[in-house]
Amino acid sequence: DAAILNKLSPFFVTIFAVIFLKERISKIQVPSMIIIFLAALLIVKPRFELSILPALAGFSSAIFAGAAYTLVRVLGKKERPETIIFVFSLITTLLMFLMMILGTFTIPSPKQLFFLLSTGVTAAVGQFGLTHAYRLAPANEVAIYNYTSIVFAGILGFIFWRELPDILSLIGSITIVFVSIYLYLYNKRV
């Protein structure tokens, strides 16, 4: 449920891009976003059995992610991507260090440390790609591709944990891929 609420971030990117960046929404973006959101629902299948606090956390993460993506678009015109990523990483590290001090910390095993470092490296590569994308294209066009993370999560879930998607997840994944490709081709024509 929290994951699907977080997937509302492209809606907020589009809203923030229109309000703060004066970007225009194409006639195809709104229905495409709705279709992709519904496809994400097929994959996640939320039961909405949340208490208010986790629901607000998921919803808030979508708002903050949308604001961050929009801010990257603004900063991308003024700062180098490496600077944006460094500052983002520095702030995140300081916040995590503070949480580590306030909470309980357990030294990770070598295997856990390997997975943590691997996660950090792949996240850094992804962040470079995302920062360059927001620098080079309108924020509301880039944000729609955020939904493909659901598809990649499904693929990795199968590879590492042998999780098999059900028919609704497959339909949702295929829909996300096809609508994203259609949007890409449509935006290239226009």
C-alpha positions in Angstrom: 0.0 0.0 0.0 2.8 2.4 0.9 4.5 1.6 -2.5 1.4 2.5 -4.5 1.0 5.7 -2.6 4.7 6.5 -3.3 3.9 5.9 -7.0 1.8 9.1 -6.9 5.1 11.1 -7.2 4.7 11.6 -11.0 1.4 13.3 -10.4 3.1 15.7 -8.1 6.0 16.2 -10.5 3.6 17.1 -13.2 1.7 19.5 -10.8 4.9 21.1 -9.5 6.3 21.4 -13.1 3.2 23.2 -14.2 3.1 25.5 -11.2 6.8 26.3 -10.6 8.5 25.5 -14.0 5.6 26.8 -16.2 5.8 23.5 -18.2 2.8 22.5 -20.2 1.0 19.2 -20.0 0.3 17.6 -23.3 -3.1 16.2 -24.0 -1.8 12.7 -23.9 0.0 12.9 -20.5 -3.0 13.0 -18.2 -4.7 9.9 -19.6 -1.4 8.1 -19.8 -0.6 8.9 -16.2 -4.0 7.6 -15.1 -3.5 4.4 -17.1 -0.1 3.8 -15.7 -1.3 4.5 -12.2 -4.1 1.9 -12.7 -1.6 -0.6 -14.1 0.5 0.0 -10.9 -2.6 -0.9 -8.9 -2.9 -4.2 -10.7 0.7 -5.0 -9.8 0.7 -3.9 -6.1 -2.9 -4.9 -5.4 -3.3 -2.7 -2.3 -5.7 -3.7 0.3 -5.8 -0.4 2.0 -5.7 -1.8 5.5 -3.4 0.9 6.7 -3.5 2.8 9.9 -3.3 6.6 9.2 0.5 7.0 10.0 1.9 4.6 7.4 -0.6 5.9 4.8 0.6 9.5 5.5 4.2 8.3 5.2 3.6 6.8 1.8 1.7 9.9 0.6 4.2 12.3 2.0 7.1 10.4 0.3 5.3 10.9 -3.0 5.0 14.7 -2.4 8.6 15.0 -1.4 9.8 12.8 -4.2 7.8 14.9 -6.7 9.3 18.1 -5.2 12.8 16.6 -5.3 12.5 15.6 -9.0 11.2 19.1 -9.8 14.0 20.7 -7.9 16.5 18.6 -9.8 15.0 19.9 -13.0 15.5 23.5 -11.8 19.0 22.9 -10.5 19.9 21.0 -13.6 19.9 24.2 -15.6 22.3 25.9 -13.1 24.4 23.2 -11.6 26.4 20.3 -12.8 24.7 16.9 -12.2 27.7 15.8 -10.2 27.2 18.7 -7.8 23.5 17.9 -7.4 24.2 14.3 -6.7 27.0 15.1 -4.2 24.8 17.5 -2.2 21.9 15.0 -2.3 24.2 12.3 -1.1 25.8 14.5 1.6 22.4 15.5 3.0 21.1 12.0 2.9 24.2 10.6 4.7 24.0 13.3 7.4 20.4 12.5 8.0 21.0 8.8 8.1 24.0 9.3 10.5 21.7 11.3 12.8 19.1 8.5 12.7 21.8 6.0 13.4 22.9 7.8 16.5 19.4 8.2 17.8 18.4 4.6 17.1 19.9 1.2 17.6 22.8 0.4 15.3 24.0 -3.1 14.5 27.3 -3.7 12.6 26.4 -5.5 9.4 27.8 -8.9 8.5 30.2 -9.1 5.5 27.3 -10.4 3.4 25.0 -7.6 4.5 27.8 -5.1 4.0 28.3 -6.4 0.4 24.5 -5.9 -0.3 24.5 -2.5 1.3 27.5 -1.4 -0.8 26.0 -2.9 -3.9 22.8 -1.0 -3.3 24.7 2.2 -2.8 26.7 1.8 -6.1 23.6 0.9 -8.1 21.7 3.8 -6.5 24.5 6.2 -7.4 24.5 5.0 -11.0 20.7 5.4 -11.1 20.9 8.8 -9.5 23.4 10.0 -12.2 21.0 8.8 -14.9 18.0 10.4 -13.3 19.7 13.7 -12.7 20.9 13.8 -16.3 17.4 13.0 -17.5 15.8 15.8 -15.5 18.4 18.1 -16.7 17.9 17.3 -20.4 14.1 16.9 -20.6 10.9 18.5 -19.1 10.2 17.1 -15.6 6.7 16.0 -16.4 7.9 13.9 -19.3 10.7 12.2 -17.3 8.5 11.5 -14.3 6.1 9.2 -16.1 9.0 6.6 -16.5 9.2 6.3 -12.7 6.5 3.6 -13.0 8.9 1.3 -14.8 10.6 0.7 -11.4 7.7 -1.6 -10.6 8.5 -3.7 -13.6 12.2 -3.9 -12.7 11.3 -4.8 -9.1 9.3 -7.7 -10.5 12.1 -8.9 -12.6 14.6 -8.7 -9.8 12.1 -10.4 -7.4 12.0 -13.3 -9.8 15.8 -13.5 -10.3 16.7 -13.3 -6.6 13.7 -14.8 -4.8 11.9 -16.8 -7.5 8.8 -14.7 -7.1 6.4 -15.2 -9.9 3.9 -12.5 -10.8 0.3 -13.3 -11.2 -1.8 -12.5 -14.2 -2.8 -9.0 -12.9 0.8 -8.1 -12.3 1.8 -9.2 -15.8 -1.0 -7.2 -17.3 0.0 -4.2 -15.2 3.7 -4.5 -16.1 3.0 -4.9 -19.9 0.6 -1.9 -19.7 3.3 0.3 -18.0 5.9 -0.7 -20.6 3.7 -0.1 -23.6 2.2 3.2 -22.4 5.7 4.4 -21.5 7.0 3.5 -25.0 4.0 5.1 -26.6 4.6 8.3 -24.6 8.2 8.3 -25.6 7.4 7.9 -29.3 4.6 10.5 -29.1 6.8 13.1 -27.4 9.5 12.4 -30.1 7.0 13.2 -32.8 5.6 16.4 -31.2 
